[in-house]
């Protein structure tokens, strides 16, 4: 099956938010024909279609996410086991910040950031560099923190990076990021100089497919719910 045919099939399937037995069978058969890199490409394509669907109709975010989870599980059944690698970093000290810089610098296609605040120029600069080299960057942040002195969110937004924020009396308090849909960075670590130089913080980086998938789905839920800056 060529790319255009599969793309149409995925789009048709996404319309009713479910994967039929026939569609599952097609995806399984596809797994016998395509090499792992092409299967991963189609997995990412399903996420792209889900993002489009959620952007067009945020109220349908949950059914769309259930659909993409069905698609990904079916495709993943055809891919050999992935070696799960997890590492931990702590502050005070540069370990968390430097690991995040390296991950941002390594991103080639997508960089989804969901953090309470960004005020460390060493991190905002590498995010901007990723955007300039063509990586699709999206940022979710807290509406109150955006207007703090020294916050870099507005500067990144002015550089044409799409930003969405919550609009409530409570906080968008997540601190996680996804790199090319393959690696997750999550923990207490705020993307600030204070977190690096003074706070007791932690950062966990993992390529565990289940963790990456779960956080990717949550990112899409928030992206569909929140409003553009």
Secondary structure, 3 states (H helix, E strand, C coil): CCHHHHHHHHHHHHHCCCCCHHHHHHHHHHHHHCCHHHHHHHHHHHHHHHHHHHHHCHHHHHHHHHHHHHHHHHHHCCCCCCCCCEEEEEECCCHHHHHHHHHHHHCCCEEEEEECCECCHHHHHHHHHHHHCCCEEEEEECCCHHHCCCCCHHHHHHCCCEEEECCCCCCCCCEEEEECCCEEEECCCCECHHHHHCCCEEEEEECCHHHHHHHHHHHHHHHHHCEEC
